[in-house]
Amino acid sequence: MCGRLNVTDDPVVQWICDHLGIPFMAKTNTDLRPTQKVATVVYSGSLQQLNTTWGIKPSWSKKLLINAQGETVATKKTFKTAFTTNRCLVPCTGWYEWHNAGGLKKQKYSFTHADGFPFLMAGIFYDYDQGAQLVTLTTHPNNRCAQIHDRMPLLILPENIDCWFNSTAEQVRPLLEPIDSDLIEVQKCE
């Protein structure tokens, strides 16, 4: 689920600078994958950029963990503390999913904002000695996304940024739902 992001420095960088009032730098990567660097927004007295690496590898896990389910992130031992203290936002132009419609080859789909704005994907980070590491959050899909995949990224609307960063884990529970289908445009990729 959501293992590829599309980050285009313009409009993402300009939008973040204008709407959040912080300096922000992100390089264009239209196929950003786990283990790669991701520019995120965090709150530590004020909003600021934190560069992270996508994915964590706990000692008990045989694979890299890149996503956590929004429905259980507040209670799972691996994610609970980070969700309480280290929430972040991942500004991106969109994401990709693959759908198998019965053929041998899966079809790739692009998900972008219907109005051309960046998305703010919810995440949590871990501040390790070797640098910050990111886990993105997912939720059950809205009607549009459900046609392609059984999960979707947890997206935070701009009007909910303050709540995302400055509320308790219990208070942000209403934000753990999918955004309206009308805000998402889905296209087949060639």
trRosetta pair geometry for C-beta under 8 A, 3 or more apart (Angstrom, degrees):
i j d omega theta_ij theta_ji phi_ij phi_ji
1 67 5.6 -47 80 15 104 174
1 97 7.6 -7 -141 -114 53 105
1 138 5.4 28 131 -103 140 158
1 149 6.6 135 -121 169 83 134
1 150 7.9 -84 -94 71 118 71
1 151 4.1 -13 -131 76 144 132
1 152 7.8 -117 -168 -72 111 17
2 5 7.6 41 -179 -69 88 78
2 67 6.3 109 65 -85 101 134
2 95 5.2 -9 -136 178 93 149
2 97 7.0 -36 -74 -78 57 90
2 136 6.3 -100 114 100 128 141
2 138 6.2 176 22 -91 129 111
2 151 7.2 -102 -7 111 100 105
2 152 7.2 90 -51 -160 123 34
2 153 4.9 114 -109 -62 162 92
3 33 6.8 21 154 -142 83 73
3 34 6.0 -47 -158 -21 89 107
3 66 6.1 78 -115 92 81 158
3 67 7.9 -88 -75 -29 71 116
4 31 6.0 -33 -158 -155 114 61
4 32 6.7 136 -163 68 56 54
4 33 6.0 -18 -105 -92 74 69
4 95 6.4 133 89 -163 62 73
4 96 4.3 -20 84 47 119 112
5 29 7.6 51 89 97 90 100
5 32 4.1 -29 64 64 93 114
5 38 7.5 69 44 -117 153 117
5 90 7.2 -88 -119 148 158 130
5 92 4.8 -87 -171 -136 116 147
5 94 7.5 161 -162 93 60 40
5 95 5.3 -40 -110 -103 58 79
5 96 7.8 -148 -81 9 15 82
5 121 7.6 -105 -113 -1 126 158
6 29 7.9 -158 -146 100 36 58
6 30 5.1 10 -136 -147 86 60
6 31 7.5 9 -94 -64 68 36
6 32 7.1 -175 -79 13 18 97
6 92 6.2 109 70 175 54 101
6 93 4.5 -74 112 72 96 103
6 94 4.5 4 49 62 121 81
6 95 6.5 -155 9 -79 84 26
6 96 6.9 98 -35 -34 101 92
6 110 7.0 29 -26 -145 150 103
6 112 7.5 -45 68 -87 140 93
7 12 6.1 -30 -162 -8 76 167
7 26 5.6 -97 167 154 127 129
7 27 7.6 68 108 85 119 48
7 28 6.5 -170 106 -138 73 38
7 29 5.1 23 54 51 102 80
7 30 7.5 -137 46 -79 48 36
7 32 5.4 39 5 -27 109 140
7 38 7.8 171 -46 -135 154 76
7 39 7.6 133 -164 37 153 99
7 91 7.5 88 -130 105 101 72
7 92 5.1 -76 -85 -126 78 75
7 93 6.0 156 -117 3 24 93
8 11 6.9 35 96 21 106 56
8 12 6.0 143 73 -7 58 107
8 28 5.2 18 -134 -124 48 97
8 30 6.8 33 -72 -83 85 85
8 93 4.4 45 14 -50 97 148
9 12 6.1 -93 -148 53 21 101
9 13 4.9 7 -179 -15 73 123
9 25 7.9 -8 -139 -166 112 54
9 26 5.4 -176 -109 86 75 76
9 27 6.1 -32 -67 -142 119 20
9 28 4.7 -81 -10 -52 92 80
10 13 6.0 -48 -79 41 57 101
10 14 5.7 46 -132 -9 80 115
11 14 5.4 -70 -157 51 60 108
11 15 5.2 60 149 -29 91 110
11 93 7.6 112 48 -102 81 97
11 116 7.2 65 23 153 156 91
11 117 7.5 -100 107 -136 137 39
11 118 6.3 -151 97 -42 92 96
12 15 5.9 -64 -147 37 23 110
12 16 6.3 19 161 -16 64 109
12 24 8.0 -109 135 125 82 129
12 26 5.7 -44 104 60 130 138
12 91 4.9 133 -164 140 107 114
12 92 6.8 -9 -106 -117 137 16
12 93 6.0 -92 -53 -56 112 80
12 118 4.6 99 -109 -93 73 142
13 16 6.0 -58 -148 37 27 108
13 17 6.3 24 157 -15 64 110
13 24 5.5 -170 -142 99 68 96
13 25 6.5 25 -124 -118 123 32
13 26 5.6 -160 -72 34 94 88
14 17 5.8 -57 -146 40 30 110
14 18 6.0 22 159 -13 67 113
15 18 6.0 -61 -142 43 26 106
15 19 5.7 -3 171 5 66 119
15 91 7.4 173 82 -158 111 133
15 117 6.5 128 -131 -156 152 78
15 118 5.1 178 68 9 153 118
16 19 6.6 -65 -126 50 20 92
16 20 5.2 -23 -171 25 62 121
16 22 6.8 -52 152 63 93 90
16 24 4.1 -28 106 40 133 164
16 41 6.8 -162 -146 -68 123 130
16 91 5.3 -59 -69 -77 123 168
16 118 7.3 -26 -47 51 85 157
17 20 7.3 -49 -96 54 9 82
17 21 7.4 52 -179 -109 43 15
17 22 6.8 -113 -115 73 50 45
17 23 6.6 22 -112 -117 99 33
17 24 5.5 -141 -60 29 76 98
18 21 7.8 -9 165 -67 15 50
19 158 6.3 -65 171 -140 140 134
20 24 7.4 64 63 -36 125 135
20 41 6.6 -80 -157 -137 170 149
20 47 5.3 -108 175 120 114 159
20 161 7.4 -142 -105 -174 102 167
21 47 7.5 103 68 59 80 126
22 41 7.3 133 59 -130 148 108
22 46 7.7 152 -94 144 117 101
22 47 5.0 -120 -43 105 142 101
22 48 6.0 -162 -155 -103 143 40
22 49 6.7 169 137 -32 126 83
23 49 7.1 -77 96 -7 69 124
24 39 6.9 116 -172 157 89 134
24 41 7.3 -29 -109 -83 127 100
24 49 5.3 150 -119 -72 69 124
24 91 7.4 39 174 28 148 153
25 39 6.7 -152 88 -114 53 153
25 49 6.9 49 32 -150 70 173
26 39 4.0 -128 -94 34 96 145
26 91 6.9 -145 -26 80 159 110
29 32 4.3 86 111 -70 121 90
29 36 7.0 -177 172 147 163 149
30 93 8.0 -35 -115 56 72 137
31 96 7.9 -4 -121 0 69 145
32 36 5.5 -141 -160 82 75 139
32 38 6.6 99 175 -94 138 92
32 54 7.4 111 154 -13 100 152
32 92 7.7 -121 40 -123 141 120
33 36 5.3 91 62 -4 64 121
33 54 7.4 -169 123 72 36 139
34 54 4.8 -123 -127 112 51 108
34 55 4.3 70 -166 -48 105 129
34 64 5.8 136 157 121 139 141
34 66 4.5 -82 -98 -94 128 136
35 53 6.6 -8 -158 -180 34 103
35 54 6.4 -52 -3 69 20 82
35 55 5.7 -23 -61 32 55 137
35 64 7.0 -59 -59 -133 92 166
36 53 7.2 -177 99 -146 16 69
36 54 5.9 6 56 24 62 112
37 51 5.7 -3 -169 -177 108 105
37 52 7.2 146 -154 79 58 36
37 53 6.1 -44 -95 -95 53 63
37 54 7.9 174 -116 -9 6 84
38 51 7.3 155 77 -157 39 58
38 52 5.2 -28 65 69 90 88
38 53 7.2 127 16 -123 86 15
38 54 5.0 77 -17 -54 130 100
38 90 6.0 -20 167 -132 127 113
38 134 5.5 -60 60 22 133 159
39 49 5.9 -25 -167 -159 98 111
39 50 7.9 144 -159 76 51 37
39 51 5.6 -31 -100 -101 62 73
39 52 7.9 150 -101 22 14 74
39 90 8.0 124 85 -142 51 67
39 91 7.1 -33 98 48 96 98
40 49 7.2 134 75 -157 42 58
40 50 5.2 -29 70 68 95 85
40 51 7.4 154 20 -101 76 21
40 52 5.4 14 1 4 124 119
40 88 4.3 26 163 164 134 133
40 89 6.3 150 -167 73 82 42
40 90 5.3 -45 -108 -90 88 65
40 91 7.8 157 -128 8 39 74
40 123 6.3 -91 -127 63 137 137
40 125 6.7 176 71 -57 163 134
40 132 8.0 -113 38 121 129 139
40 134 6.3 163 -47 -99 143 132
41 47 5.8 -3 -175 -168 107 101
41 48 7.3 154 -151 79 63 25
41 49 6.4 -44 -98 -98 57 51
41 50 7.5 128 -125 20 10 82
41 88 6.3 152 73 -168 46 80
41 89 4.5 -15 57 59 102 99
41 90 7.9 -164 18 -72 77 22
41 91 6.5 65 -16 -26 112 103
41 120 7.7 -43 38 -141 128 107
42 47 7.5 155 82 -149 35 54
42 48 6.1 -29 64 67 80 76
42 49 7.7 80 20 -167 82 10
42 50 4.5 24 -2 -3 126 130
42 86 7.5 -28 -136 -160 121 68
42 87 7.8 150 -133 92 74 50
42 88 4.8 -40 -85 -107 80 95
42 89 7.9 -174 -70 21 39 70
42 125 7.0 -61 -89 24 127 139
42 165 7.9 133 -175 -121 43 118
43 46 7.1 -134 -148 117 68 13
43 47 5.7 -34 -97 -91 74 57
43 48 7.7 129 -107 20 28 74
43 87 7.7 5 26 75 103 89
43 165 3.7 84 -3 -165 152 135
43 166 7.0 -90 136 -56 165 78
44 48 6.3 -47 37 31 97 121
47 161 7.9 4 -92 162 135 128
47 165 7.6 -107 -89 -69 86 172
50 88 6.6 -94 55 -121 124 137
50 125 6.7 -127 113 17 141 178
50 132 5.6 2 162 45 114 169
51 131 7.8 -43 102 -170 86 118
51 132 7.1 138 90 52 46 114
52 88 7.4 129 -24 90 147 172
52 125 5.4 -115 -105 -123 143 123
52 131 7.3 157 -135 148 45 96
52 132 4.3 -74 -107 109 84 101
52 133 5.9 126 -172 -127 98 13
52 134 3.9 98 126 -39 142 107
53 131 6.1 79 -8 105 110 121
53 132 7.2 155 15 92 70 54
53 133 5.1 -34 66 -111 87 72
53 134 6.7 -175 80 14 33 88
54 66 6.0 33 159 -137 95 99
54 133 7.6 125 -122 -164 6 69
54 134 5.0 -40 -106 69 53 110
54 136 7.4 -2 -143 -23 104 102
55 64 4.2 5 -174 177 132 117
55 65 6.4 146 -155 70 71 42
55 66 4.7 -35 -93 -88 86 79
55 133 6.6 -66 82 -170 39 108
55 134 7.2 13 -6 70 32 67
55 135 7.3 76 -114 -89 27 67
56 64 7.2 142 67 -160 28 70
56 65 5.2 -25 64 60 82 98
56 126 5.7 66 -97 19 134 143
56 133 4.8 116 -83 128 83 136
56 134 8.0 -166 -39 66 88 24
56 135 5.9 -44 3 -58 111 107
57 61 6.0 -139 -160 77 57 114
57 63 7.6 -122 -121 132 89 23
57 64 5.3 -50 -77 -103 92 64
57 65 7.1 161 -88 11 39 79
58 61 4.7 85 59 1 85 109
58 65 6.9 17 0 2 96 131
58 78 6.0 -88 -50 -128 153 115
61 64 7.7 122 125 -83 131 14
61 65 6.0 -73 -149 -36 171 105
65 68 7.3 44 164 -65 115 82
65 78 7.2 -10 102 156 176 148
65 135 6.1 -7 123 -113 96 119
66 135 6.5 169 -177 -131 24 66
66 136 6.6 2 155 27 75 93
67 135 6.5 145 -113 -175 12 83
67 136 5.4 -33 -105 74 71 81
67 137 7.0 120 -160 -119 74 17
67 138 5.0 25 -174 -17 125 116
67 151 7.8 90 160 141 155 149
68 72 7.5 -122 173 79 88 83
68 73 4.7 93 132 -100 122 100
68 76 6.9 -153 -155 53 115 143
68 78 7.6 -161 -106 96 124 108
68 79 4.7 110 -140 -97 157 154
68 83 7.8 -121 108 -68 152 116
68 124 6.9 -12 31 25 141 121
68 135 5.1 52 -14 147 106 127
68 136 7.7 177 24 89 71 35
68 137 5.6 -36 70 -108 83 68
68 138 7.3 174 80 20 33 80
69 72 4.9 41 82 31 109 95
69 73 6.4 -162 83 -44 48 81
69 137 7.4 63 -177 -160 9 74
69 138 5.7 -45 -109 69 52 91
69 139 7.4 110 -162 -95 66 39
69 151 7.8 -96 -109 -130 88 129
70 73 5.7 -31 -127 -2 30 120
70 122 7.2 63 -95 83 114 144
70 137 4.8 81 -74 170 85 114
70 138 6.3 -136 -14 84 90 36
70 139 4.3 -17 30 -81 136 87
70 154 4.6 117 -66 -77 135 141
70 176 4.0 169 162 -159 120 100
71 139 7.0 118 -36 -129 84 69
71 140 7.5 49 -45 -26 125 94
71 176 6.8 143 -75 152 45 131
72 75 5.6 -76 -165 53 67 98
72 76 5.1 65 141 -35 99 107
72 79 7.8 95 115 55 75 136
73 76 6.4 -49 -126 28 27 107
73 79 4.7 -87 -154 130 70 141
73 80 7.5 160 155 -84 52 45
73 83 4.7 140 143 -87 102 146
73 124 7.0 166 -171 -21 129 139
73 137 6.0 -32 -58 -121 155 114
73 176 7.8 -163 31 -123 116 130
74 79 7.8 -57 -53 109 18 103
74 80 6.2 60 -179 -123 33 74
74 83 5.4 -129 -92 114 56 149
74 84 7.6 96 -136 -61 77 80
74 169 4.6 135 -128 172 117 127
74 170 7.7 114 -160 -70 156 52
74 173 7.7 -39 -21 -88 156 88
75 80 6.2 21 -139 -90 8 111
76 79 4.7 41 77 32 105 102
76 80 6.1 -171 72 -42 45 85
77 80 6.1 -34 -122 5 22 117
79 82 5.7 -75 -159 51 53 107
79 83 5.4 51 150 -28 88 111
79 124 6.3 116 -157 56 91 159
79 135 6.9 -107 -111 88 107 154
80 83 5.9 -62 -147 36 24 110
80 84 6.5 20 158 -17 63 108
81 84 5.7 -58 -150 36 32 110
81 85 6.2 -17 168 19 68 112
81 86 7.8 34 127 13 71 105
82 85 6.7 -80 -134 57 24 80
82 86 4.5 -54 -156 56 69 113
82 87 8.0 125 150 -64 69 48
82 124 4.0 98 136 163 111 126
82 125 6.6 -170 -160 64 116 27
82 126 5.8 -56 -98 -74 133 76
82 135 7.3 80 113 37 154 119
83 86 7.7 -30 -45 57 14 69
83 87 6.7 46 -153 -75 44 89
83 124 5.3 -62 -78 -92 57 144
83 169 5.8 70 127 -115 102 117
84 168 7.7 -9 -141 -160 80 65
84 169 5.1 -51 -98 -47 72 122
86 124 5.4 85 97 -168 88 79
86 125 4.9 -113 159 61 118 70
86 126 6.9 121 103 -78 163 35
86 127 6.9 -153 -115 -20 144 96
87 122 7.2 -38 -162 -161 100 89
87 123 7.4 134 -165 83 55 47
87 124 5.9 -45 -104 -100 47 71
87 164 6.0 -152 138 162 143 85
87 165 6.2 -155 82 -103 118 55
87 172 7.7 169 -93 -80 161 174
88 122 7.9 130 79 -166 49 45
88 123 4.7 -32 72 78 93 97
88 124 6.6 142 18 -112 86 18
88 125 5.1 43 -12 -18 136 111
88 134 7.0 -82 64 -122 141 101
89 120 4.4 -17 -168 -172 123 100
89 121 6.8 133 -166 64 61 44
89 122 6.6 -36 -108 -102 64 41
89 123 6.9 153 -104 25 15 90
89 156 6.0 -91 -112 48 113 133
89 161 7.1 -33 -48 -126 155 93
89 164 6.9 68 -64 122 109 153
90 120 7.2 137 61 -164 44 47
90 121 4.1 -30 62 64 102 102
90 122 7.7 -46 16 38 89 7
90 123 5.1 68 -27 -16 108 132
90 134 7.1 92 -78 -170 123 146
90 136 6.2 -46 6 -104 149 106
91 118 5.0 20 -169 154 91 143
91 119 7.4 155 -151 81 45 48
91 120 6.0 -21 -92 -102 63 67
91 121 7.8 -166 -69 19 13 79
92 95 6.6 53 121 -57 145 81
92 118 6.4 146 71 -165 25 95
92 119 5.4 -23 67 61 80 95
92 121 5.8 10 17 -8 119 119
93 112 6.4 -21 154 -124 76 99
93 113 8.0 -108 -169 6 49 96
93 118 6.0 -63 -89 -116 45 77
93 119 7.5 62 157 15 6 88
94 110 5.8 53 127 180 146 85
94 111 5.1 176 -169 88 103 57
94 112 3.9 -58 -77 -88 138 66
94 113 7.2 -139 -79 -12 90 65
94 119 6.6 99 -92 1 42 124
95 110 7.9 164 88 -153 31 52
95 111 5.2 -11 60 56 74 110
95 119 7.7 -59 -16 51 95 152
95 121 7.5 87 -49 -81 128 141
95 153 5.9 125 -5 -18 159 133
96 108 5.9 -10 -169 -169 117 99
96 109 6.7 152 -155 78 64 49
96 110 5.9 -30 -99 -99 78 56
96 111 7.2 -176 -86 13 26 84
96 189 7.1 -4 -130 -26 114 147
97 108 7.7 157 86 -152 35 54
97 109 5.3 -16 64 59 81 101
97 111 6.8 42 2 -22 102 118
97 145 7.8 102 1 -158 158 90
97 148 5.1 109 94 136 133 122
97 149 4.4 -97 -167 -36 149 138
98 106 4.0 49 169 143 114 131
98 107 6.7 154 -156 74 66 37
98 108 5.4 -34 -98 -94 79 59
98 109 7.3 166 -96 13 27 79
99 106 6.3 151 66 -165 26 88
99 107 5.3 -27 62 62 84 92
99 109 6.1 30 -3 -13 112 122
99 148 4.6 -100 -66 -153 132 73
99 149 6.7 -116 -84 -57 91 73
100 103 7.0 -143 -161 53 71 64
100 106 4.8 -57 -74 -103 77 86
100 107 7.7 157 -89 14 30 75
101 107 6.4 8 -1 6 110 124
103 106 7.9 177 76 -74 93 29
103 107 7.9 74 47 -36 125 94
107 188 6.2 -42 173 -137 118 101
107 189 7.8 154 173 46 71 76
108 188 7.5 102 82 -164 57 58
108 189 4.1 -41 100 50 104 123
109 148 5.2 -83 38 -135 159 149
109 186 5.6 1 178 -171 122 96
109 187 6.7 155 -158 78 72 36
109 188 6.0 -48 -104 -101 73 44
109 189 6.4 -166 -100 -7 17 90
110 186 7.2 155 79 -154 50 47
110 187 4.9 -16 58 62 100 91
110 188 7.8 28 16 117 83 4
110 189 5.3 103 -29 -64 100 101
111 145 6.9 27 -113 -104 141 99
111 152 7.8 -177 -154 -143 171 106
111 184 5.7 -18 -164 -165 97 110
111 185 7.3 151 -155 76 46 49
111 186 5.6 -13 -100 -100 72 74
112 116 7.6 12 151 -107 116 39
112 184 7.5 137 73 -155 32 60
112 185 5.1 -24 68 62 83 101
112 187 7.5 -3 14 10 107 109
113 116 6.1 -81 87 28 101 7
113 117 4.5 -81 119 58 162 69
113 118 6.8 74 -11 115 141 0
113 119 5.8 179 -57 -58 105 81
113 183 6.3 -36 -146 169 74 81
113 184 7.1 -59 -114 -103 35 46
113 185 7.1 22 106 12 16 96
114 182 6.3 -68 11 156 164 56
114 183 5.4 -144 15 -163 110 27
114 184 6.1 -6 -38 31 96 7
114 185 4.6 132 -95 -42 64 94
115 183 7.4 -43 2 -143 98 69
119 153 7.4 87 146 91 144 138
119 155 5.2 -69 -166 -132 109 119
120 155 6.4 107 68 -165 59 71
120 156 4.7 -65 102 65 112 88
120 157 7.5 160 45 -92 116 8
120 158 6.9 127 -5 -74 139 60
120 161 7.1 -54 157 -89 170 97
121 136 5.6 -13 148 -145 123 116
121 137 7.6 170 167 46 79 73
121 153 4.8 -45 -132 171 108 137
121 154 7.0 99 -163 72 64 58
121 155 6.0 -45 -100 -101 52 66
121 156 7.7 117 -151 12 5 84
122 136 7.1 111 86 -164 54 67
122 137 4.3 -36 99 45 105 122
122 153 7.4 161 34 169 75 86
122 154 4.1 -40 38 98 124 108
122 155 7.0 -146 -12 -89 88 14
122 156 5.3 104 -67 -32 92 106
122 164 7.0 -139 -112 -145 102 130
122 175 7.6 134 -81 136 145 112
123 134 5.3 -4 175 -165 141 100
123 135 6.2 158 -160 82 86 44
123 136 4.7 -50 -97 -105 97 52
123 137 6.1 -165 -93 -7 36 84
124 134 7.6 147 79 -152 40 55
124 135 5.3 -12 60 61 87 97
124 137 7.0 77 -12 -52 90 104
125 132 4.9 9 176 -176 127 110
125 133 6.5 154 -157 76 74 39
125 134 5.2 -30 -101 -95 85 63
125 135 7.5 176 -89 20 37 69
126 132 6.8 154 76 -155 45 60
126 133 4.8 -16 57 59 99 93
126 135 7.6 52 -15 -8 101 102
127 132 5.3 -24 -105 -99 60 83
128 131 6.4 0 71 59 87 35
128 132 7.1 153 27 -98 71 26
128 133 6.0 21 7 -4 119 108
136 153 6.2 -43 160 -131 125 102
136 154 7.7 175 166 36 79 87
137 153 7.2 90 83 -163 56 65
137 154 4.0 -29 105 28 103 131
137 176 7.7 -85 156 -131 137 85
138 151 4.6 20 170 174 134 119
138 152 6.5 150 -156 78 85 28
138 153 5.9 -69 -106 -108 65 34
138 154 6.0 -172 -124 -25 9 85
139 151 7.2 145 72 -159 26 76
139 152 6.3 -32 64 67 75 78
139 153 7.6 22 19 133 82 20
139 154 4.6 96 -22 -86 107 86
139 176 6.0 163 -100 169 124 66
139 177 6.3 150 -179 -144 153 19
139 178 5.2 -168 99 -61 125 74
140 150 7.7 -45 -142 169 68 65
140 151 6.9 -73 -113 -115 31 56
140 152 7.6 17 128 24 21 89
140 178 6.4 -94 84 -28 62 117
141 144 7.9 -125 167 70 104 52
141 145 3.7 -136 -158 95 113 107
141 146 4.1 163 97 -67 125 70
141 149 6.3 146 -69 87 145 73
141 150 6.5 -138 -4 -167 120 22
141 151 6.2 176 -47 -153 92 7
141 152 4.3 103 -107 -18 77 112
141 178 6.1 75 -166 -88 24 156
142 145 5.3 80 50 20 71 102
142 146 6.8 -129 93 -18 30 96
142 152 6.8 -41 10 27 75 159
142 178 4.0 -161 -49 130 87 138
142 179 6.7 -67 -42 75 143 46
142 180 6.7 117 -139 -169 156 15
142 181 4.4 -166 138 -70 126 80
142 184 7.1 148 60 17 132 137
143 146 5.7 -54 -143 27 26 117
143 147 7.6 37 158 -29 56 94
143 181 4.7 -36 54 -72 91 149
144 147 6.5 -50 -175 12 34 111
144 181 3.9 139 -13 -152 108 102
144 184 5.2 171 90 78 145 117
144 186 6.0 -180 165 -16 106 125
145 148 6.1 -71 -167 44 49 99
145 149 6.2 -44 168 54 87 87
145 152 4.2 17 155 -76 163 136
145 178 7.1 -141 32 -149 135 143
145 181 7.5 -144 -5 -115 76 84
145 184 6.5 -8 -53 112 95 165
145 186 7.4 167 -92 -73 54 132
146 149 7.5 -98 -122 70 26 43
146 150 7.1 44 -136 -111 70 43
147 186 7.5 163 67 79 118 171
148 186 6.5 -167 -28 -153 140 144
149 152 6.6 131 83 -71 111 70
152 155 7.9 -41 135 -15 105 102
152 178 5.9 60 66 -116 129 117
154 175 7.8 80 176 137 112 82
154 176 6.3 -34 -135 -142 133 56
154 178 7.7 -109 -116 -92 55 52
155 178 7.5 46 30 -151 96 55
155 179 4.8 -52 75 -13 118 126
156 160 5.3 -128 -171 87 87 111
156 161 6.4 106 139 -86 123 57
156 164 5.0 15 -142 -72 150 149
156 175 6.2 19 -114 -176 88 124
157 160 4.9 78 61 11 80 107
157 179 6.4 132 -58 -113 99 123
158 161 5.9 -17 -161 -25 43 112
160 163 4.9 -56 -164 46 71 117
160 164 5.7 82 136 -33 85 98
160 175 5.5 150 172 -112 145 122
161 164 5.6 -55 -149 31 31 116
161 165 6.5 8 162 -2 65 109
162 165 6.4 -70 -149 46 27 97
162 166 5.5 -26 174 26 68 122
163 166 6.7 -77 -117 56 18 81
163 167 5.0 5 -170 -16 63 134
163 171 7.0 -134 -168 135 92 105
163 172 6.4 145 145 -103 91 79
163 175 6.5 163 111 -52 120 137
164 167 7.2 -7 -67 29 5 104
164 172 6.1 81 -119 -126 47 126
164 175 6.2 -164 -87 162 84 172
167 171 3.6 -119 175 95 116 128
167 172 5.0 144 88 -53 120 84
168 171 4.6 96 50 5 76 103
168 172 7.2 -153 88 -4 40 85
169 172 6.3 -61 -149 36 29 104
169 173 7.6 61 147 -53 57 81
170 173 5.9 -19 -169 -24 40 116
172 175 4.9 -48 -175 33 77 119
172 176 6.9 90 132 -39 82 92
173 176 5.7 -48 -160 10 42 119
174 177 6.9 -36 -180 2 48 113
179 183 5.3 -50 134 53 121 141
179 184 7.3 128 86 -37 106 105
180 183 5.1 95 74 -6 86 103
181 184 6.1 -73 -160 39 44 103
